[in-house]
Every structure is written in C-alpha cells, then in structure tokens.
Amino acid sequence: MTPSAIDLPTKSTIITWEKLPDDFILPDEPVDNNLQPLLSAALRESLELAGLILESMLIASNFGLCATVKTQTVVKAPDWVYIPSVKPIPSGTIRRSYTPHIEGEIPTIVLEFISETEGGEYSINPHYPYGKWYFYEQILQVPVYGIFQPKTGELDVYCLVAGKYEQQFPDENNRYWIAEINLFLGVWQGSKAEFTTNWLRWWDKSGNLLLWGSELVEQEKQRTEQEKQRSEQEKQRAEQAELELEREQISRQRLVQKLKELGVNPENL
C-alpha cells in the first residue's frame, strides 16, 4: 500500500504563498553521508552537459521549498528539485529558498534519497510540520515524486493523478518516462568520483545515456585514439602501395633489360 492509498483528512487547508522573510532561520541539517551530494550533482551535470538547462530554470539540492499553511511557514528541502521556470532575481542576490507561484512555477519533479536514517520520505503526516509526501502531494502538488534507495538501487516514481500520487511502473529497460522533461530516469550501477554504487541517470527518448563529464572526456579520448589508429592504418596502406609500385618498377626494368639481352626491342612489343 502506498501512502496515497490511505485516506487523508478531507477538510480544506488554507495555503498561501509568501516569500520567506530574510531573517527566517532555515533548517541547517547536515546530509547523512557524502554520497547524497554526489548523487544530486551527477543528475544536474549530465543535464547541463547535454545543453538541457536554461537560465530560467532552478535545479538544486537540499534547497528549501516554502509554503504558508494555516499561517505557519513550512519549509521542506528535497535532495533534488527541478523547477522549469523561475522569476529572475537581482544581480548579486543569493536565492535562499523558493516559494512557488510568487517566484515562479511549481517544481516539476522532486527526488528524495533514502539513507540509513530514514527522513520521512513516505510520511503523510497532515499536521504541522507535515510529512514530505503530504507536503509534495497535497500542498505543493508536485507532478512527479521519486524516492531512491542508493544502497539497494530501488527507485519508486509517483505521478500526481487527480490530486493523488499513483505509483508508476518502469519500462522493459527498468526506466521511467518523465514526460515533463522528455527524458527517462533510471538506475545505473557503476563508478564515479571513486564511488562504485547505484546512481540515478537520464536517458533520452532514443535510449541514449546522457553522459557525465568524465565519460565525455573518455569518449573523446577513445575517439582520438581511434582516429589515430585510422590515420596510422592509412599511412601503412600508403607505404605498402608505394612499396608495391617500386617492386613493379623494378620488375619492369628487369624485364626490359632481359629483352634487350635477347635482342628484342621492348618498344616494338
């Protein structure tokens, strides 16, 4: 049973959208391990290198999403969030948090990474300070919510349907189509930044993996090496052709000399 299968309180909740005051003290909780920032950075890196990040977007990790519920300010910081369009801020200003509607669009997708100490990723607590699931589903109404367990490689993806999260099922490649960003999201096992573990990766609609910087460097290295090998092979073929031509010329000269010795004029042949 998913959390959405449980009946939630039906009475209306007053939600307003107010910019976080400058003096508001944001939660300052350290991440559980040094893998989580790498997981978030890797997701952004491949998007950026593929040219899929626009200046108008906001993509961040452990970044506060805000709403005011019943006059109380609520802030949740997902491990990774993708917001397709936000309003620009003055040059030199640092964005401390994000309030949908007044600062731009609602997030398209939020991702949470489950660590050894579970942080309520499935919590539907409908009372302050509210569970993450409840906050994303009922308050922000984020279209796509993903929960990833790096240790086991399990990825659950939920889409908002008629105001409730419904669990999605992967395709034959065990990937989820995220229509809102026109990409597949799936789990890839391998090494990056000296970690060999399960990573979240993007694939385009043709099934091509969006590469990290290190992979692009290695790809270019291999391409250069292949080009070098082709060039060397062409050089060897040219040298072989030149050698064959020299041999033919020598054979021709010997034949002419032999004919002359026999009293035969080669030009009359």
SEMARMI-103205 format. One record per residue: z, x, y of N, C-alpha, C in turn; chain. Coordinates in Angstrom, 3 decimals. Example, Ala and Ser with C-alpha at 12.3 -4.5 7.8 and 13.67 -1.06 7.14 Angstrom:
2
7.800/13.190/-5.690/7.800/12.300/-4.500/7.800/13.200/-3.300/A
7.080/12.850/-2.250/7.140/13.670/-1.060/7.870/12.900/0.030/A
***
This chain:
269
0.000/0.845/-1.195/0.000/0.000/0.000/0.000/0.884/1.249/A
-0.929/0.624/2.125/-0.950/1.353/3.387/-0.008/0.688/4.368/A
0.455/1.415/5.390/1.354/0.812/6.368/0.811/-0.470/6.979/A
-0.505/-0.546/7.182/-1.083/-1.736/7.803/-0.975/-2.964/6.923/A
-0.716/-2.748/5.641/-0.600/-3.897/4.743/0.734/-4.597/4.906/A
1.648/-3.956/5.656/2.960/-4.536/5.891/2.907/-5.369/7.157/A
3.503/-6.562/7.123/3.494/-7.439/8.291/4.331/-6.841/9.420/A
3.728/-6.771/10.601/4.409/-6.271/11.782/4.846/-7.440/12.640/A
5.806/-7.223/13.526/6.219/-8.303/14.422/5.036/-8.851/15.193/A
4.985/-10.172/15.334/3.834/-10.800/15.955/4.024/-11.070/17.443/A
5.262/-10.952/17.970/5.463/-11.245/19.383/4.758/-10.207/20.234/A
4.223/-10.653/21.359/3.420/-9.779/22.203/4.286/-8.696/22.827/A
3.673/-7.511/22.979/4.339/-6.385/23.595/3.650/-6.083/24.912/A
4.422/-5.948/25.963/3.851/-5.652/27.277/3.556/-4.166/27.362/A
2.269/-3.849/27.495/1.833/-2.454/27.578/1.142/-2.243/28.907/A
1.545/-1.243/29.632/0.883/-0.880/30.884/0.489/0.582/30.820/A
-0.417/0.930/31.702/-0.955/2.296/31.696/-0.627/2.943/33.040/A
0.303/3.857/32.978/0.771/4.524/34.179/0.746/6.036/33.970/A
0.280/6.736/34.989/0.229/8.190/34.901/1.639/8.749/34.790/A
1.788/9.716/33.926/3.090/10.325/33.713/3.568/11.010/34.988/A
4.788/10.761/35.427/5.305/11.442/36.630/5.303/12.958/36.445/A
5.081/13.670/37.528/5.020/15.133/37.455/6.323/15.742/36.953/A
7.452/15.073/37.224/8.745/15.619/36.814/9.190/15.129/35.439/A
8.303/14.385/34.738/8.657/13.897/33.412/8.735/15.083/32.456/A
9.836/15.166/31.715/10.027/16.283/30.782/9.381/15.927/29.451/A
8.312/16.639/29.121/7.614/16.388/27.867/8.371/16.991/26.701/A
8.278/16.382/25.520/8.909/16.977/24.338/8.367/18.373/24.104/A
9.223/19.278/23.775/8.812/20.666/23.555/9.270/21.103/22.172/A
8.601/20.543/21.158/8.967/20.862/19.790/7.977/21.866/19.215/A
8.472/22.947/18.622/7.560/23.939/18.040/6.849/23.372/16.825/A
5.649/23.884/16.561/4.935/23.447/15.360/5.665/23.979/14.133/A
5.466/23.294/13.003/6.197/23.655/11.797/5.758/24.994/11.210/A
4.515/25.371/11.422/4.037/26.650/10.897/2.828/27.092/11.715/A
2.424/28.348/11.502/1.325/28.882/12.303/-0.048/28.501/11.778/A
-0.099/27.690/10.707/-1.387/27.213/10.216/-1.894/26.046/11.049/A
-1.000/25.182/11.502/-1.413/23.981/12.225/-2.260/24.285/13.465/A
-1.869/25.239/14.324/-2.737/25.546/15.471/-4.110/26.062/15.051/A
-4.161/26.783/13.933/-5.444/27.293/13.444/-6.337/26.163/12.943/A
-5.732/25.174/12.277/-6.497/24.019/11.816/-7.124/23.292/13.003/A
-6.334/23.107/14.061/-6.826/22.417/15.254/-7.916/23.222/15.943/A
-7.672/24.513/16.099/-8.644/25.374/16.780/-9.962/25.436/16.022/A
-9.883/25.443/14.690/-11.098/25.519/13.873/-11.956/24.273/14.033/A
-11.318/23.113/14.160/-12.065/21.871/14.364/-12.835/21.900/15.673/A
-12.183/22.381/16.716/-12.834/22.445/18.025/-13.917/23.531/18.050/A
-13.626/24.667/17.440/-14.532/25.816/17.502/-15.936/25.476/17.015/A
-16.016/24.816/15.856/-17.334/24.518/15.298/-18.084/23.496/16.155/A
-17.357/22.549/16.761/-17.999/21.590/17.665/-18.571/22.307/18.886/A
-17.779/23.225/19.426/-18.195/23.937/20.631/-19.410/24.817/20.363/A
-19.377/25.545/19.248/-20.485/26.441/18.913/-21.760/25.668/18.587/A
-21.604/24.413/18.148/-22.777/23.576/17.869/-23.286/22.876/19.122/A
-22.640/23.127/20.261/-23.066/22.526/21.517/-22.743/21.047/21.617/A
-21.675/20.613/20.952/-21.346/19.189/20.904/-20.166/18.820/21.800/A
-19.714/19.751/22.613/-18.613/19.463/23.526/-19.139/19.429/24.954/A
-18.937/18.298/25.616/-19.357/18.136/27.001/-18.171/18.366/27.928/A
-18.478/18.674/29.177/-17.427/18.930/30.156/-16.547/17.703/30.378/A
-17.116/16.524/30.148/-16.375/15.280/30.375/-15.401/14.949/29.252/A
-15.445/15.686/28.155/-14.589/15.403/27.008/-13.222/16.063/27.147/A
-12.282/15.550/26.384/-10.968/16.173/26.265/-10.660/16.297/24.783/A
-10.560/17.540/24.327/-10.237/17.817/22.934/-9.049/18.761/22.944/A
-7.966/18.350/22.336/-6.742/19.136/22.449/-5.885/18.989/21.204/A
-4.886/19.853/21.104/-3.926/19.787/20.003/-2.510/19.739/20.564/A
-1.651/18.977/19.895/-0.268/18.805/20.342/-0.206/18.449/21.822/A
-1.028/17.488/22.195/-1.182/17.101/23.597/-0.700/15.668/23.772/A
0.126/15.442/24.771/0.778/14.157/24.944/-0.138/13.018/25.341/A
-0.152/11.948/24.535/-0.837/10.706/24.865/0.225/9.707/25.310/A
-0.009/9.050/26.427/1.055/8.274/27.061/0.723/6.790/27.207/A
1.770/5.992/27.169/1.680/4.558/27.465/3.062/4.112/27.903/A
3.088/3.055/28.681/4.361/2.473/29.082/4.522/1.138/28.356/A
5.534/1.058/27.513/5.750/-0.126/26.693/7.102/-0.726/27.063/A
7.060/-1.962/27.546/8.299/-2.628/27.985/9.066/-1.754/28.979/A
8.358/-1.192/29.907/8.888/-0.340/30.993/9.355/1.030/30.513/A
9.235/1.301/29.206/9.653/2.605/28.695/8.431/3.492/28.454/A
8.510/4.726/28.922/7.409/5.665/28.736/7.426/6.207/27.317/A
6.292/6.102/26.651/6.161/6.582/25.277/5.112/7.693/25.251/A
5.462/8.801/24.632/4.545/9.935/24.524/4.473/10.372/23.066/A
3.271/10.444/22.534/3.044/10.988/21.198/2.020/12.107/21.316/A
2.261/13.190/20.586/1.364/14.338/20.657/0.733/14.587/19.297/A
-0.446/14.041/19.044/-1.110/14.264/17.750/-1.495/15.733/17.581/A
-1.667/16.130/16.339/-2.041/17.517/16.072/-3.444/17.825/16.590/A
-4.298/16.787/16.666/-5.655/16.989/17.200/-6.150/15.659/17.736/A
-6.748/15.687/18.911/-7.255/14.457/19.510/-8.610/14.724/20.152/A
-9.496/13.742/20.025/-10.855/13.820/20.584/-11.051/12.619/21.498/A
-11.244/12.896/22.789/-11.463/11.833/23.769/-12.853/12.048/24.369/A
-13.759/11.116/24.209/-15.162/11.341/24.589/-15.415/11.475/26.084/A
-14.600/10.823/26.923/-14.867/10.883/28.362/-13.572/10.673/29.140/A
-13.260/11.635/30.008/-12.080/11.528/30.860/-12.506/11.765/32.303/A
-11.704/11.253/33.212/-11.980/11.460/34.625/-11.641/12.891/35.012/A
-12.441/13.507/35.862/-12.146/14.889/36.252/-10.859/14.976/37.061/A
-10.230/16.132/37.005/-9.030/16.379/37.789/-9.346/17.454/38.825/A
-8.583/17.511/39.910/-8.851/18.503/40.958/-8.866/19.924/40.413/A
-9.713/20.750/40.971/-9.817/22.143/40.553/-8.464/22.838/40.684/A
-8.092/23.579/39.668/-6.826/24.293/39.682/-5.659/23.501/39.138/A
-5.881/22.207/38.876/-4.825/21.355/38.339/-4.778/21.484/36.813/A
-3.583/21.533/36.279/-3.408/21.599/34.835/-3.056/20.209/34.315/A
-3.809/19.742/33.331/-3.549/18.423/32.760/-2.385/18.546/31.773/A
-1.259/17.915/32.103/-0.062/17.988/31.274/-0.045/16.931/30.184/A
-0.717/15.827/30.425/-0.707/14.712/29.488/-1.927/13.847/29.772/A
-2.048/12.764/29.021/-3.208/11.897/29.199/-2.806/10.447/28.976/A
-3.125/9.608/29.963/-2.892/8.169/29.858/-4.237/7.461/29.805/A
-4.575/6.830/28.663/-5.864/6.125/28.560/-6.003/5.050/29.626/A
-7.255/4.651/29.829/-7.620/3.583/30.760/-7.571/4.036/32.222/A
-6.459/4.626/32.672/-6.428/5.062/34.071/-6.984/6.478/34.232/A
-6.996/7.272/33.149/-7.521/8.639/33.235/-8.827/8.804/32.472/A
-9.264/7.748/31.807/-10.497/7.826/31.048/-10.437/6.918/29.833/A
-11.302/7.183/28.876/-11.404/6.343/27.690/-10.239/6.564/26.738/A
-10.090/5.635/25.798/-9.085/5.839/24.754/-9.606/6.911/23.799/A
-8.716/7.602/23.097/-9.177/8.594/22.125/-10.067/7.947/21.062/A
-11.055/8.682/20.626/-11.923/8.218/19.547/-11.297/8.472/18.190/A
-10.649/9.626/18.068/-10.036/9.992/16.795/-8.792/10.829/17.051/A
-7.744/10.544/16.289/-6.562/11.400/16.285/-6.325/11.851/14.848/A
-5.874/13.091/14.714/-5.580/13.653/13.404/-4.159/14.185/13.386/A
-3.500/13.946/12.286/-2.167/14.485/12.078/-2.179/15.333/10.808/A
-1.495/16.486/10.859/-1.392/17.378/9.712/0.032/17.294/9.163/A
0.160/16.904/7.922/1.481/16.784/7.307/1.942/18.154/6.821/A
3.160/18.520/7.211/3.729/19.805/6.802/4.880/19.564/5.836/A
5.652/20.607/5.627/6.782/20.484/4.694/7.774/19.435/5.186/A
7.943/19.344/6.496/8.854/18.348/7.065/8.021/17.237/7.673/A
7.897/16.134/6.958/7.058/15.024/7.409/7.527/14.503/8.758/A
6.578/14.253/9.659/6.930/13.842/11.006/6.617/12.398/11.317/A
6.611/11.531/10.317/6.407/10.115/10.570/4.968/9.706/10.762/A
4.043/10.453/10.151/2.624/10.132/10.325/2.269/8.723/9.859/A
3.018/8.193/8.903/2.753/6.851/8.388/3.728/5.812/8.943/A
4.522/6.199/9.925/5.568/5.311/10.413/5.012/4.143/11.220/A
5.459/2.923/10.866/5.040/1.724/11.608/6.207/1.165/12.415/A
7.201/1.992/12.706/8.351/1.527/13.476/7.882/0.845/14.763/A
8.121/-0.467/14.916/7.624/-1.205/16.084/8.595/-1.208/17.267/A
9.615/-0.375/17.194/10.605/-0.310/18.264/10.627/1.104/18.850/A
11.052/1.181/20.087/11.116/2.482/20.755/11.929/3.461/19.916/A
11.458/4.717/19.691/10.300/5.366/20.331/8.972/5.121/19.622/A
8.931/4.200/18.653/7.729/3.762/17.946/7.211/4.830/16.969/A
6.735/4.344/15.839/6.149/5.241/14.852/4.753/5.666/15.270/A
4.303/6.778/14.745/2.971/7.284/15.113/1.885/6.288/14.723/A
1.966/5.774/13.493/0.959/4.813/13.026/0.914/3.611/13.968/A
2.096/3.060/14.277/2.178/1.893/15.160/1.621/2.217/16.542/A
1.954/3.384/17.043/1.506/3.780/18.380/-0.010/3.890/18.449/A
-0.625/4.541/17.458/-2.076/4.727/17.462/-2.809/3.411/17.190/A
-2.248/2.594/16.298/-2.918/1.365/15.884/-2.704/0.222/16.870/A
-1.459/-0.042/17.211/-1.131/-1.232/17.986/-1.099/-1.001/19.493/A
-0.729/0.187/19.925/-0.587/0.436/21.357/-1.856/1.067/21.936/A
-2.251/2.227/21.420/-3.474/2.864/21.931/-4.735/2.244/21.344/A
-4.645/1.742/20.127/-5.789/1.177/19.396/-6.916/2.209/19.252/A
-6.543/3.344/18.694/-7.492/4.430/18.437/-8.401/4.033/17.272/A
-9.718/4.128/17.417/-10.626/3.671/16.354/-10.475/4.383/15.015/A
-10.190/5.701/15.043/-10.124/6.463/13.794/-8.837/7.283/13.756/A
-8.114/7.154/12.660/-6.868/7.900/12.466/-6.961/8.638/11.142/A
-6.802/9.958/11.192/-6.851/10.762/9.979/-5.534/11.466/9.732/A
-5.118/11.513/8.481/-3.887/12.202/8.088/-4.252/13.213/7.007/A
-3.960/14.487/7.282/-4.403/15.581/6.418/-3.201/16.357/5.893/A
-3.237/16.651/4.595/-2.200/17.466/3.979/-2.831/18.795/3.542/A
-2.696/19.830/4.360/-3.344/21.115/4.047/-2.943/21.686/2.690/A
-1.696/21.481/2.308/-1.206/22.082/1.067/-1.959/21.541/-0.142/A
-2.218/20.252/-0.165/-2.888/19.624/-1.315/-4.376/19.377/-1.072/A
-4.799/19.445/0.193/-6.194/19.170/0.513/-6.518/17.698/0.567/A
-5.503/16.839/0.614/-5.731/15.399/0.676/-5.968/14.954/2.117/A
-6.980/14.146/2.304/-7.321/13.612/3.616/-7.465/12.099/3.511/A
-6.677/11.390/4.308/-6.788/9.939/4.396/-7.363/9.586/5.760/A
-8.374/8.736/5.772/-9.010/8.312/7.023/-8.929/6.798/7.123/A
-8.509/6.318/8.281/-8.359/4.890/8.530/-9.157/4.506/9.765/A
-9.817/3.366/9.712/-10.577/2.857/10.850/-9.976/1.533/11.304/A
-9.994/1.328/12.603/-9.430/0.109/13.178/-10.411/-1.047/12.974/A
-9.984/-2.042/12.223/-10.800/-3.216/11.936/-9.967/-4.453/12.259/A
-10.420/-5.231/13.258/-9.696/-6.440/13.679/-8.240/-6.138/13.994/A
-8.020/-4.997/14.660/-6.684/-4.649/15.109/-5.784/-4.022/14.070/A
-6.312/-3.739/12.866/-5.521/-3.135/11.798/-6.268/-1.938/11.223/A
-5.522/-0.928/10.821/-6.145/0.214/10.179/-6.479/-0.118/8.728/A
-7.748/0.130/8.359/-8.186/-0.034/6.982/-8.583/1.326/6.431/A
-8.095/1.628/5.239/-8.398/2.915/4.631/-9.876/3.003/4.283/A
-10.467/4.149/4.595/-11.872/4.404/4.300/-11.982/5.219/3.015/A
-13.158/5.199/2.436/-13.377/5.941/1.210/-14.502/6.955/1.418/A
-14.343/8.139/0.871/-15.344/9.197/1.096/-16.630/8.929/0.328/A
-17.692/9.651/0.735/-18.969/9.518/0.043/-18.986/10.389/-1.200/A
-20.159/10.546/-1.787/-20.264/11.311/-3.029/-19.923/12.785/-2.847/A
-19.965/13.261/-1.595/-19.588/14.649/-1.302/-18.133/14.772/-0.868/A
-17.402/13.670/-1.010/-15.991/13.608/-0.618/-15.805/13.842/0.882/A
-16.746/13.301/1.680/-16.671/13.408/3.134/-16.669/12.010/3.747/A
-16.111/11.925/4.951/-16.029/10.659/5.663/-16.986/10.664/6.859/A
-17.781/9.618/6.947/-18.695/9.497/8.079/-17.928/8.948/9.280/A
-17.879/9.742/10.363/-17.212/9.319/11.591/-18.314/8.912/12.564/A
-18.642/7.630/12.563/-19.788/7.148/13.337/-19.611/7.399/14.831/A
-18.374/7.361/15.294/-18.114/7.512/16.730/-18.544/8.873/17.264/A
-18.573/9.881/16.421/-19.024/11.204/16.883/-20.228/11.702/16.086/A
-20.766/10.824/15.228/-22.010/11.114/14.500/-21.903/12.354/13.612/A
-20.753/12.514/12.968/-20.531/13.657/12.091/-19.730/13.215/10.863/A
-19.836/14.015/9.807/-18.986/13.852/8.648/-17.750/14.728/8.803/A
-16.619/14.248/8.320/-15.387/15.022/8.282/-14.952/15.150/6.833/A
-14.642/16.371/6.430/-14.229/16.580/5.048/-13.366/17.809/4.904/A
-12.991/18.087/3.670/-12.108/19.212/3.359/-12.928/20.343/2.747/A
-12.656/21.535/3.212/-13.359/22.744/2.738/-12.307/23.778/2.393/A
-12.436/24.381/1.236/-11.466/25.394/0.837/-12.070/26.772/0.990/A
-11.349/27.637/1.669/-11.853/28.980/1.885/-10.942/29.755/2.815/A
-11.489/30.836/3.378/-10.680/31.750/4.180/-11.121/31.769/5.636/A
-10.134/31.838/6.506/-10.337/32.015/7.938/-9.038/32.554/8.516/A
-9.172/33.503/9.436/-8.007/34.076/10.105/-6.944/34.520/9.098/A
-7.398/35.138/8.018/-6.518/35.685/6.983/-5.757/34.603/6.209/A
-6.178/33.346/6.357/-5.597/32.257/5.580/-6.632/31.762/4.577/A
-6.234/31.668/3.327/-7.061/31.022/2.314/-6.379/29.717/1.959/A
-6.974/28.609/2.386/-6.320/27.318/2.242/-7.351/26.204/2.377/A
-6.880/24.989/2.534/-7.755/23.840/2.773/-7.916/23.634/4.271/A
-9.156/23.493/4.708/-9.474/23.313/6.123/-10.236/22.008/6.313/A
-10.083/21.411/7.467/-10.934/20.289/7.843/-12.186/20.845/8.494/A
-13.353/20.342/8.051/-14.624/20.843/8.576/-15.524/19.664/8.941/A
-16.512/19.957/9.791/-17.523/18.980/10.197/-18.847/19.292/9.516/A
-19.583/18.238/9.169/-20.961/18.346/8.678/-21.824/17.386/9.488/A
-23.061/17.768/9.776/-23.940/16.847/10.495/-24.517/15.817/9.520/A
-25.303/14.892/10.050/-25.798/13.785/9.223/-26.751/14.246/8.126/A
-27.283/15.476/8.263/-28.155/16.021/7.224/-27.375/16.795/6.170/A
-26.061/16.879/6.361/-25.227/17.575/5.395/-25.046/19.047/5.671/A
-25.458/19.491/6.866/-25.297/20.897/7.226/-23.907/21.143/7.794/A
-23.252/22.169/7.286/-21.915/22.517/7.745/-21.968/23.120/9.141/A
-21.110/22.638/10.037/-21.006/23.238/11.364/-20.166/24.506/11.233/A
-20.755/25.623/11.612/-20.153/26.919/11.318/-19.155/27.372/12.369/A
-18.234/28.214/11.919/-17.305/28.901/12.815/-17.985/30.147/13.378/A
-17.365/30.749/14.374/-17.938/31.940/14.992/-18.113/33.071/14.001/A
-17.101/33.307/13.163/-17.180/34.397/12.189/-18.317/34.166/11.199/A
-18.557/32.888/10.864/-19.641/32.570/9.931/-21.000/32.762/10.589/A
-21.092/32.422/11.874/-22.345/32.640/12.596/-22.652/34.130/12.711/A
-21.596/34.933/12.940/-21.778/36.390/13.005/-22.262/36.912/11.665/A
-21.642/36.432/10.583/-22.045/36.868/9.250/-23.463/36.396/8.932/A
-23.785/35.172/9.364/-25.137/34.650/9.154/-26.166/35.501/9.881/A
-25.846/35.875/11.122/-26.760/36.719/11.897/-26.860/38.111/11.283/A
-25.743/38.609/10.764/-25.742/39.906/10.095/-26.661/39.883/8.883/A
-26.563/38.813/8.094/-27.413/38.675/6.916/-28.878/38.527/7.314/A
-29.121/37.754/8.389/-30.491/37.583/8.858/-31.080/38.922/9.301/A
-30.277/39.719/10.021/-30.730/41.031/10.474/-31.005/41.945/9.295/A
-30.131/41.888/8.278/-30.301/42.716/7.093/-31.559/42.299/6.324/A
-31.788/40.994/6.222/-32.988/40.510/5.544/-34.246/40.922/6.298/A
-34.179/40.849/7.624/-35.318/41.271/8.445/-35.576/42.762/8.275/A
-34.479/43.527/8.193/-34.607/44.969/7.982/-35.248/45.258/6.630/A
-34.832/44.510/5.604/-35.399/44.691/4.270/-36.877/44.311/4.247/A
-37.236/43.205/4.944/-38.646/42.814/5.006/-39.472/43.881/5.718/A
-38.909/44.419/6.796/-39.612/45.471/7.540/-39.816/46.716/6.670/A
-38.771/47.046/5.901/-38.862/48.204/5.019/-39.897/47.971/3.921/A
-39.931/46.755/3.401/-40.916/46.427/2.372/-42.336/46.487/2.921/A
-42.533/45.997/4.148/-43.847/46.065/4.793/-44.270/47.519/4.993/A
-43.299/48.350/5.397/-43.579/49.777/5.599/-43.993/50.426/4.291/A
-43.269/50.088/3.214/-43.588/50.655/1.901/-44.972/50.207/1.428/A
-45.298/48.919/1.679/-46.623/48.425/1.299/-47.721/49.131/2.086/A
-47.470/49.361/3.370/-48.454/50.055/4.200/-48.646/51.488/3.718/A
-47.546/52.159/3.397/-47.630/53.540/2.902/-48.364/53.580/1.563/A
-48.102/52.582/0.711/-48.770/52.522/-0.588/-50.271/52.289/-0.420/A
-50.645/51.412/0.529/-52.056/51.137/0.785/-52.749/52.383/1.317/A
-52.050/53.109/2.203/-52.632/54.351/2.752/-52.810/55.386/1.654/A
-51.837/55.471/0.746/-51.923/56.409/-0.368/-53.089/56.052/-1.288/A
-53.290/54.756/-1.559/-54.399/54.308/-2.391/-55.739/54.645/-1.747/A
-55.815/54.492/-0.412/-57.047/54.810/0.307/-57.353/56.294/0.210/A
-56.324/57.125/0.347/-56.527/58.571/0.221/-57.012/58.934/-1.169/A
-56.460/58.308/-2.176/-56.886/58.567/-3.557/-58.336/58.169/-3.763/A
-58.743/57.022/-3.198/-60.133/56.577/-3.320/-61.083/57.552/-2.636/A
-60.655/58.046/-1.472/-61.498/59.001/-0.745/-61.663/60.286/-1.533/A
-60.566/60.765/-2.126/-60.624/61.986/-2.942/-61.526/61.773/-4.141/A
-61.387/60.609/-4.796/-62.230/60.316/-5.966/-63.700/60.251/-5.564/A
-63.988/59.665/-4.389/-65.358/59.561/-3.921/-65.951/60.959/-3.638/A
-65.128/61.798/-3.005/-65.591/63.162/-2.692/-65.886/63.935/-3.975/A
-65.043/63.771/-4.983/-65.258/64.464/-6.258/-66.538/63.981/-6.931/A
-66.775/62.650/-6.834/-67.987/62.094/-7.443/-69.236/62.625/-6.745/A
-69.192/62.689/-5.399/-70.336/63.218/-4.653/-70.592/64.669/-5.026/A
-69.514/65.456/-5.135/-69.664/66.864/-5.483/-70.259/67.021/-6.880/A
-69.850/66.192/-7.806/-70.338/66.258/-9.179/-71.823/65.918/-9.242/A
-72.219/64.896/-8.465/-73.629/64.514/-8.444/-74.487/65.632/-7.887/A
-73.979/66.271/-6.854/-74.734/67.378/-6.256/-74.903/68.521/-7.245/A
-73.857/68.781/-8.014/-73.937/69.841/-9.021/-74.976/69.517/-10.086/A
-75.181/68.209/-10.308/-76.183/67.785/-11.294/-77.564/67.650/-10.691/A
-77.691/68.002/-9.384/-78.982/67.956/-8.729/-79.358/66.573/-8.268/A
-78.402/65.699/-8.138/-78.649/64.323/-7.707/-78.157/64.154/-6.265/A
-79.057/63.623/-5.429/-78.691/63.390/-4.035/-77.980/62.018/-3.949/A
-76.692/62.004/-3.626/-75.933/60.726/-3.573/-76.545/59.715/-2.603/A
-77.253/60.170/-1.559/-77.825/59.261/-0.573/-79.004/58.483/-1.132/A
-79.570/58.961/-2.245/-80.703/58.276/-2.851/-80.248/57.210/-3.852/A
-78.947/57.157/-4.074/-78.425/56.179/-5.020/-78.210/54.837/-4.369/A
***
